[in-house]
Amino acid sequence: MKKIALYLFAALFILAGIGHFLLDSFFIAAMPEWVPLRTAIVYVSGVVEILLAINLLNPSTRKPAGVFIAIFLVLVFPVNIYMAFTPEKFSVSEYALWLRLPLQFVLIWWVLKVRDVG
């Protein structure tokens, strides 16, 4: 069961990373206008998500990748807060934007659990 949870998390993180390229305008809009280099940040963070997910799948890099993913999720949390407070900018339910906030903590818990899969 833990292996399935590991593969599922990695797949979701890879898909999220790919989303940065396919839905780049959404991710760019998710950041306040005053943030410099928003487009570059979106693309770099997409690459980071994909690389971290791949490293999570490798047993020799799984533990540090899990820690780095947890840190990454904490670092991007302000974007989720910004989105929740500016729902008019997005074609997403306001409730969904607010639901993302506690979901971030679930993702952190999840990745810290699966990083210990042998």
N, C-alpha and C positions, 0 to 999 in steps of 0.2 A: 504493500500500500504506500509506503514512504517513497519507493522508486517512482510510482505513478505520480505522486504529488511533486516529486522533483522534476520529472519530465514535463508535467503540466505547467509548473511555474516557469521553467525554462522556455517552453513554447510560447506562453503568454508574454514573456519578456522579449523574446525575439519578435513576436508579432507587434508588440508595442514599439520596438525599435524600427521595424519596417514602416510602421505607421507614421513615423517622423518624416519619412520621405514621400509617402503616398498622400498624406494629409497635412503637409507642411504648413499650409495657411492656417489650419486650425491650431496647430502647436505654436505658431508664431503669435497668433492672436491671444493665446493663453498667457502670454507674458505682458506685463505693463509696457506701454509705449516708451517709457524712459529707459528701459533696459537696452544697452547698446548691443549690437551684433546679434540681434534676435535670430535671424535666419541661420547664422553660423552656429549659434548655440543649439538650435533645433537639430541640425544635421549632426553635429558632434555628439549630442546626447543620444541620438538614435544609434550611432555607431557604438557608443559606449554601452548602451543597453544590449545590443546584439553581442558584443564581445564578452560582456559580463555573463550573459546567459550561456554562451558557448563554454566559458570557463567553469560555470557552475556544473556543466555536464561532465567535465573532466575530473575524475577522482583526485588527481594530484593537485588541482587548483580549486576544488570545490569549496573548501573552508574559507580561504581568503576571498573568493568571488562572492560567497554568501554575505560576508561582512561588508564588502564594498557595495553590493547591491543594497543592503540595509542602509548604509550611509547615503548612497545615491537617492534612495527613497525619502530620506529625511531632508536632503538638500533640495529636492524638487517639491516638497510639501508646500512652500510658500506660493508656488504657482497654483496649486489646488485651492488654496485659500483665496487667492486673487480671483480665480474663476468663480468660486462660490459667491463672492461679494459683487461680481459684475456679470450676472447671468444674462443680461440683455445683449451681451456681445456674442453669445453662443446659441446655436440652434439645438441646445440640449436642455432637458428639463432642469429647472432650478433644484428640484429634489435630488436629481441624479448628481448634480454638482456638489450638493451638501453631503450626499451619501459617500462621495469619493473621499471625504476627509477621514472618517473612521476606517474606511477600506484600506487606506494607506498603512494604518497600523496593523491590519490583518496581513497585508502583503509582507511587512517587515517581520512579523511573527513567523509567517509561512516560510520565508527564505531562510531564516535563522534555524528553523526546524529541519529543512531539507538539506542544508549544508552538511549535516552530520550523517547523511545516508552513506553507508559503506559500499 
